[in-house]
């Protein structure tokens, strides 16, 4: 596997698949499902959401966060650039990810 080649797991087709899950066909676990559940709870139940992404060093927490933000930006697109506001917060999140407990 070439680590520099994008896989089709996180593209627009995958976003659409996980946004509109088939009702009687279970999909394998995916970060987009968690992001979608959070989005739906915010929109339809008016509940604030937070997503905790944890793991060991090098497990892909930062990449997972970027994928979740990309999903939320894609489904929450709007005329007032909400998707841009979502993606702008990523450097702040990375700063917290690089913090160290002494």
One Martini backbone bead per residue (centre of mass of N, CA, C, O) as a GRO file, in nm:
protein
  102
    1UNK     BB    1   0.095   0.037   0.024
    2UNK     BB    2   0.051   0.369  -0.051
    3UNK     BB    3   0.071   0.643   0.168
    4UNK     BB    4   0.030   0.875  -0.080
    5UNK     BB    5  -0.237   0.738  -0.154
    6UNK     BB    6  -0.553   0.776  -0.208
    7UNK     BB    7  -0.841   0.663  -0.074
    8UNK     BB    8  -1.193   0.583  -0.123
    9UNK     BB    9  -1.287   0.628   0.193
   10UNK     BB   10  -1.287   0.985   0.182
   11UNK     BB   11  -1.476   1.075  -0.029
   12UNK     BB   12  -1.763   1.185  -0.171
   13UNK     BB   13  -1.892   0.903  -0.189
   14UNK     BB   14  -1.857   0.835   0.113
   15UNK     BB   15  -2.013   1.067   0.227
   16UNK     BB   16  -2.283   0.992   0.093
   17UNK     BB   17  -2.311   0.707   0.208
   18UNK     BB   18  -2.302   0.801   0.520
   19UNK     BB   19  -2.537   1.009   0.501
   20UNK     BB   20  -2.705   0.770   0.323
   21UNK     BB   21  -2.787   0.512   0.465
   22UNK     BB   22  -2.871   0.205   0.435
   23UNK     BB   23  -3.121   0.043   0.611
   24UNK     BB   24  -3.034  -0.288   0.521
   25UNK     BB   25  -2.705  -0.205   0.520
   26UNK     BB   26  -2.435  -0.264   0.675
   27UNK     BB   27  -2.163  -0.083   0.775
   28UNK     BB   28  -1.866  -0.022   0.836
   29UNK     BB   29  -1.681   0.129   1.036
   30UNK     BB   30  -1.681   0.500   1.062
   31UNK     BB   31  -1.612   0.832   1.099
   32UNK     BB   32  -1.869   0.934   0.944
   33UNK     BB   33  -2.081   0.815   1.139
   34UNK     BB   34  -2.011   0.989   1.383
   35UNK     BB   35  -2.046   1.262   1.243
   36UNK     BB   36  -2.342   1.214   1.157
   37UNK     BB   37  -2.465   1.173   1.438
   38UNK     BB   38  -2.386   1.454   1.539
   39UNK     BB   39  -2.530   1.621   1.326
   40UNK     BB   40  -2.818   1.511   1.377
   41UNK     BB   41  -2.833   1.601   1.674
   42UNK     BB   42  -2.803   1.901   1.616
   43UNK     BB   43  -3.040   1.939   1.404
   44UNK     BB   44  -3.292   1.750   1.533
   45UNK     BB   45  -3.227   1.789   1.871
   46UNK     BB   46  -3.061   2.033   1.978
   47UNK     BB   47  -2.762   1.911   2.037
   48UNK     BB   48  -2.479   1.920   2.167
   49UNK     BB   49  -2.143   1.833   2.052
   50UNK     BB   50  -1.893   1.573   2.105
   51UNK     BB   51  -1.567   1.442   2.007
   52UNK     BB   52  -1.375   1.161   2.095
   53UNK     BB   53  -1.026   1.125   2.010
   54UNK     BB   54  -0.838   0.831   2.058
   55UNK     BB   55  -0.490   0.732   2.124
   56UNK     BB   56  -0.205   0.654   2.029
   57UNK     BB   57   0.082   0.718   1.912
   58UNK     BB   58   0.017   0.715   1.565
   59UNK     BB   59  -0.305   0.637   1.519
   60UNK     BB   60  -0.472   0.902   1.378
   61UNK     BB   61  -0.617   1.152   1.514
   62UNK     BB   62  -0.571   1.390   1.318
   63UNK     BB   63  -0.689   1.256   1.066
   64UNK     BB   64  -0.966   1.197   1.186
   65UNK     BB   65  -1.041   1.490   1.238
   66UNK     BB   66  -1.024   1.584   0.944
   67UNK     BB   67  -1.244   1.392   0.839
   68UNK     BB   68  -1.474   1.496   1.016
   69UNK     BB   69  -1.458   1.791   0.916
   70UNK     BB   70  -1.507   1.731   0.620
   71UNK     BB   71  -1.785   1.613   0.658
   72UNK     BB   72  -1.920   1.856   0.798
   73UNK     BB   73  -1.861   2.055   0.568
   74UNK     BB   74  -2.021   1.902   0.346
   75UNK     BB   75  -2.311   1.888   0.502
   76UNK     BB   76  -2.296   2.215   0.607
   77UNK     BB   77  -2.334   2.367   0.372
   78UNK     BB   78  -2.337   2.723   0.279
   79UNK     BB   79  -2.382   3.065   0.216
   80UNK     BB   80  -2.194   3.143   0.494
   81UNK     BB   81  -1.935   2.954   0.519
   82UNK     BB   82  -1.934   2.713   0.728
   83UNK     BB   83  -1.716   2.523   0.618
   84UNK     BB   84  -1.480   2.722   0.667
   85UNK     BB   85  -1.514   2.746   0.976
   86UNK     BB   86  -1.457   2.451   1.036
   87UNK     BB   87  -1.166   2.431   0.899
   88UNK     BB   88  -1.024   2.663   1.069
   89UNK     BB   89  -1.011   2.495   1.350
   90UNK     BB   90  -0.779   2.285   1.307
   91UNK     BB   91  -0.520   2.425   1.423
   92UNK     BB   92  -0.626   2.432   1.712
   93UNK     BB   93  -0.656   2.127   1.748
   94UNK     BB   94  -0.355   2.063   1.692
   95UNK     BB   95  -0.244   2.216   1.934
   96UNK     BB   96  -0.374   2.027   2.144
   97UNK     BB   97  -0.242   1.762   2.027
   98UNK     BB   98   0.063   1.884   2.097
   99UNK     BB   99   0.033   1.855   2.373
  100UNK     BB  100   0.182   1.816   2.709
  101UNK     BB  101   0.219   1.604   2.973
  102UNK     BB  102   0.400   1.629   3.296
   0.00000   0.00000   0.00000
